[in-house]
């Protein structure tokens, strides 16, 4: 909010490798918190986020970026394949 007020532009948040730095519960709370912010947020990691937030997932594999289906809710026990995922709130 401070950046948006001072610059009259919405910030872009970049959160790199969130899943390796935080446990699942804390990572979910961070994703849920940034979802409420204006602007764009990009989150990278080796697994898709477990969040109730509406997110758009993209997968980078072999140098190609493709959209993938939305993640399953946090209660799911599915194991994703190791890839890089990003989240965009817009």
Secondary structure, DSSP 8 states (H G I E B T S, - for coil): -HHHHHHSS--EEEE-SHHHHS-HHHHHHHHHHHHTSSSEEEE-BSS----SS--EEEEEETTEEEEE-----TT------S-EEEEE--
